[in-house]
Amino acid sequence: MDQYSVEQHMIAQQVKANRAAVAQLTMKQFEREPKFEDDSSGSTVYEEGETFNNVFAKYKGTHKA
């Protein structure tokens, strides 16, 4: 094998090892994170009760193109 092939094989092995390490760390992180609980109270976005004020529709119909 020429030097290029040797280096390419070495890099492929490093990528494979890094992929396995990242997968293992990701799985460990999921184990440590708190689990989501089923909350039947609904979304907090809708509980805020904020209304949308469309400032661009304020003068709609008063101007002819």
C-alpha positions as CSV (number, residue, x, y, z in Angstrom):
1,M,0.0,0.0,0.0
2,D,1.2,3.4,-0.8
3,Q,1.4,6.2,1.9
4,Y,-1.9,7.7,0.8
5,S,-3.8,4.5,1.3
6,V,-2.2,3.9,4.7
7,E,-3.2,7.4,5.8
8,Q,-6.7,7.0,4.4
9,H,-7.2,3.7,6.3
10,M,-5.9,5.3,9.5
11,I,-8.3,8.3,9.2
12,A,-11.2,5.9,8.5
13,Q,-10.3,4.0,11.7
14,Q,-10.2,7.2,13.7
15,V,-13.6,8.3,12.3
16,K,-15.1,4.9,13.2
17,A,-13.7,5.2,16.8
18,N,-14.9,8.8,17.1
19,R,-18.4,7.8,15.9
20,A,-18.6,5.1,18.5
21,A,-17.4,7.4,21.3
22,V,-19.9,10.1,20.3
23,A,-22.7,7.5,20.3
24,Q,-21.7,6.3,23.7
25,L,-21.5,9.8,25.2
26,T,-24.9,10.6,23.7
27,M,-26.5,7.6,25.2
28,K,-25.0,8.4,28.6
29,Q,-26.3,12.0,28.4
30,F,-29.8,10.7,27.7
31,E,-29.6,8.5,30.8
32,R,-28.7,11.5,33.0
33,E,-31.4,13.9,31.7
34,P,-34.7,14.0,33.5
35,K,-37.5,12.2,31.8
36,F,-40.4,14.2,30.4
37,E,-43.6,13.7,32.4
38,D,-47.0,13.6,30.8
39,D,-48.5,16.9,31.7
40,S,-52.2,17.1,30.9
41,S,-52.5,20.8,31.7
42,G,-51.7,21.8,28.1
43,S,-49.2,24.0,26.5
44,T,-47.9,27.0,28.4
45,V,-48.0,29.0,25.2
46,Y,-51.8,29.1,25.2
47,E,-51.9,29.8,29.0
48,E,-50.3,33.2,28.5
49,G,-53.4,34.7,27.0
50,E,-51.5,37.2,24.9
51,T,-53.3,38.5,21.9
52,F,-51.8,39.4,18.6
53,N,-52.1,43.0,17.5
54,N,-51.5,43.3,13.7
55,V,-50.4,46.9,13.3
56,F,-50.3,46.4,9.5
57,A,-54.0,45.6,9.3
58,K,-54.9,48.8,11.1
59,Y,-55.3,50.8,7.9
60,K,-56.4,48.0,5.7
61,G,-58.9,49.2,3.1
62,T,-58.3,52.9,3.5
63,H,-55.7,53.1,0.7
64,K,-56.3,52.3,-2.9
65,A,-53.5,51.0,-5.0
